[in-house]
């Protein structure tokens, strides 16, 4: 072999090695873009609306997400476009059977093939450190939507849903195909609410669409209560049975917050993801969740890298603080975290960001390939 040929091959091998060492399996934030910038849904009036109502709705919807989002850019992406060099490097890594023993305080299930057991073990060690350092009640579940891989820590314990329940409830309304132009009168206010609607005069009218936006974007409790009283909770409760989530809401808006396990709420957010994959109204809900006004937890950690559709929950009187998110990584995942600590401080937000970052690292190491026939049957869950 000539010296020039040998030098050329060596240079190629060194370049490939650099790619593998520097990038792992994660796409850079700059490599993700929107497939179609017009994907955000503009909900149209129902056929039984008057001409005046239709004209009013059309004028009021000049922003794809209505006046509440006139200055906010939608973050939802219909397609994740991968960085080709990074993808090529990932494809060159050999997938191997998952063979890490379950010696951690969190549960691991449905991990089949991974890119590196060694790297994954380091991630699990870091996650164990986070769990061990938490001096407050903590429960979470991570679930890869494609592979079903799950990590759960106190995922069967009961926590207050707080406002994390609002997104699944709104999904149930959209699945029921409610009339989003229906006018609803402000005739009651959530006790102790300091949201936008609590400061408005009784008798003012809002469309269901506007109430949904206030519920998701601002987590307005009065808007949420009006939706529950107007449309009821039957559809939500029926859907809970279908997806196997073991918590429900009361009737006539009398019990609109409750308790749940991280495992059950994860099922609800996977359900939102699947609904959005098939329905325009679901994509609109994802847009709203991506643009929620409070972004200090999971979205703060990962929002520069991926679109993150999330709904936080807070109750100061009960020291309840939570966040549930759909993370649109190359391989999307859901992460639901519940804690009992003083809400909305730098200290209480840190555990959400720490868990989100390590779960993202873990998610990047999950290989989608099925085992080959010649591969050794080595696996230990």
FENDAZI-V288789 format. One record per helix or strand. SS is the DSSP state (h for helix, s for strand). FROM is the first residue (numbers start at 1). TO is the last residue. Records with the same first field share a line. If there is no record, write none. Layout:
BEGIN
SS=FROM-TO + FROM-TO
END
This chain:
BEGIN
h=3-23 + 29-31 + 51-60 + 67-69 + 84-92 + 117-133 + 162-175 + 197-199 + 208-217 + 221-231 + 234-243 + 262-278 + 280-290 + 298-302 + 346-364
s=96-97 + 107-109 + 113-114 + 138-144 + 150-153 + 158-160 + 183-185 + 205-207 + 259-261 + 308-315 + 320-327 + 333-340 + 366-366
END
